[in-house]
């Protein structure tokens, strides 16, 4: 990541408004290293290295803000297929993901806030097809994905866990329109509209009306993986800030010698250690007995969201005026922190969910 995908790569993607949003040559290098197949079973062309290994990779990509479809395609998309896909879907999709031939984009959100149960996008059965209508927002890498994984309501009302169905959809299906958006952190997201889009019955992932268990498990795995990526960014900002405090002089001395700044650095260090422990524990459970995953996922996402905001703010402030300039990389981490905080639920959402899961 440091050699082939420093922050300069993300800067170039931003400045050139690259069509794909990530360097395809870089993605192929990642595929050749086996990253795309890390969490995919060997029976379907993967390496079954586990989420612990994938988490370490995500941590390093977070350190240099690597733009890639790793989160949308591998962490989320491949996980949905592994957990809920039919044998035919697994044989078709997973080997293609592991070999880098196919990318995925989960389409879930329908509002500015993460509300996974409040799905209003509908799918109704019509003979041998399902007719999709509705709109999805904040679809990560949705503008260039080869397949969309769309969460639709096939029964019940928005807010119900029952009645959700997952569909594997080709984005060039008539009735589907995709609008690319650039996030503040220069990553890709898309708004996707479905206007009487007809998909075949074999597009259903899992069982009709029973998509919530697969979706919930996938989201928790995604939250833990995203927390690992955030941990990488947090550590990088802290290390860069400490180095700057050792070099920058004010009143003839290094600013790192000022006790007030040392206290702020000590607080950051303590918070990072807590984050590291949480993420390591959650990743270990994903590859182990998977005890208490929902609680661990919300604990991770709440804590990492809060700490990434703290550390990115402190990083900019302790760099002083230069931290506010675009020429300096530290601002990219602050922007990434803001988007990562909102992705798959912010700190407030997960504090509330953590409390509910513990019957508070």
DALINWO-V109567 format. One record per run of one state. SS is the DSSP state (a for helix, b for strand, c for the rest). FROM is the first residue (numbers start at 0). LEN is the number of residues. If there is no record, write none. Layout:
# DALINWO-V109567
SS,FROM,LEN  SS,FROM,LEN
This chain:
# DALINWO-V109567
c,0,6  a,6,10  c,16,7  a,23,9  c,32,2  a,34,3  c,37,4  a,41,3  c,44,6  a,50,13  c,63,6  a,69,15  c,84,2  a,86,12  c,98,5  b,103,4  c,107,14  b,121,5  c,126,2  b,128,8  c,136,10  b,146,7  c,153,10  b,163,6  c,169,6  b,175,7  c,182,5  b,187,13  a,200,3  b,203,2  c,205,4  b,209,1  c,210,1  a,211,36  c,247,1  b,248,2  c,250,2  b,252,2  a,254,3  c,257,1  a,258,28  c,286,6  a,292,32  c,324,5  a,329,13  c,342,4  a,346,11  c,357,3
